[in-house]
Amino acid sequence: MDTLQIISGSIMIVIAIACGVITVLGIRNRGSIFLNTYLWSTKEQRKRIDKKAEYKLQSIIFGGLTLIFVFISIGIFTRIVIMQYISAVLAGIICIYAIYDGTKNMKKREEYWK
């Protein structure tokens, strides 16, 4: 194994662990919410936001990111190319879900910004 391969794979594992921690906190409705809806809103708007829905979306997105970084690190360490394809497909699925969730709850989220 090459030194660069070990370093990059280790960095991907650390990122996967960080995303996993955020996922677990989101599932338990604890910790910070790292979504634009919450980050860019004022204190008054944050009181009206449905935090359970935001935690659910955050846990789904960061759970997917955890899987993506795990597959990337496995692909780096084992040099199996299919892992890169799996992570790319997961990234596409997460993007589609985020767009779907954003458009589905558009009316509800517009109320937060009033």
C-alpha positions in Angstrom: 0.0 0.0 0.0 1.1 3.5 -0.8 1.5 6.1 1.9 -0.8 8.5 0.0 -3.4 5.7 -0.1 -3.2 5.1 3.6 -3.5 8.8 4.4 -6.4 9.5 2.1 -8.3 6.3 3.2 -7.7 7.3 6.9 -9.1 10.8 6.2 -12.2 9.3 4.6 -12.7 7.1 7.6 -12.4 10.1 10.0 -15.0 12.0 7.9 -17.3 9.0 7.9 -17.0 8.7 11.7 -17.9 12.5 12.0 -20.9 12.1 9.8 -21.9 9.0 11.7 -21.8 10.9 15.0 -24.0 13.7 13.5 -26.4 11.0 12.2 -26.8 9.4 15.6 -27.3 12.7 17.2 -29.9 13.6 14.6 -31.8 10.3 15.2 -31.9 11.1 18.9 -33.1 14.7 18.2 -30.0 16.1 19.9 -27.1 18.3 18.8 -27.0 21.0 16.2 -29.0 21.1 13.0 -26.7 21.5 10.1 -29.3 22.4 7.4 -29.6 25.7 5.6 -33.2 26.1 6.6 -32.1 26.2 10.3 -28.7 27.9 9.9 -29.9 30.9 7.9 -33.1 31.6 9.9 -33.4 34.1 12.7 -34.0 33.2 16.4 -37.7 34.0 16.0 -38.0 31.7 12.9 -36.0 28.9 14.6 -38.7 28.8 17.3 -41.4 28.0 14.7 -39.4 25.4 12.7 -40.4 21.8 13.1 -37.2 20.5 14.6 -38.2 16.8 14.3 -38.6 17.1 10.6 -35.2 18.9 10.3 -33.5 16.3 12.5 -35.0 13.5 10.3 -33.8 15.1 7.1 -30.3 15.7 8.6 -30.0 12.1 9.8 -31.0 10.8 6.4 -28.5 13.0 4.6 -25.6 12.5 7.0 -26.4 8.8 7.2 -26.0 8.7 3.4 -22.8 10.7 3.6 -21.5 8.2 6.2 -22.1 5.3 3.7 -20.6 7.3 0.9 -17.4 7.9 2.8 -17.2 4.3 4.1 -17.5 3.0 0.5 -14.9 5.5 -0.7 -12.5 4.4 2.0 -13.1 0.7 1.3 -12.4 1.5 -2.4 -9.2 3.3 -1.5 -7.9 0.6 0.7 -8.9 -2.4 -1.4 -8.7 -0.7 -4.9 -12.1 -2.1 -5.8 -13.5 0.3 -8.4 -17.1 -0.8 -7.8 -17.0 1.0 -4.4 -16.5 4.3 -6.2 -19.6 3.6 -8.4 -21.7 2.7 -5.4 -20.7 5.9 -3.6 -21.5 7.9 -6.7 -25.0 6.3 -7.0 -25.6 7.0 -3.3 -24.6 10.6 -3.8 -27.2 10.9 -6.6 -29.9 9.3 -4.5 -29.2 11.7 -1.6 -29.3 14.7 -3.9 -32.6 13.5 -5.4 -34.1 12.9 -1.9 -33.0 16.3 -0.7 -34.6 18.0 -3.7 -37.7 15.9 -3.3 -38.0 16.7 0.4 -37.4 20.4 -0.2 -40.1 20.7 -2.8 -42.5 18.5 -0.8 -42.3 20.6 2.3 -42.0 24.0 0.4 -45.3 25.4 1.7 -44.5 24.4 5.3 -41.1 25.9 5.1 -42.4 29.1 3.6 -44.4 29.7 6.8 -41.1 29.7 8.8 -39.8 32.6 6.7 -42.8 34.8 7.3 
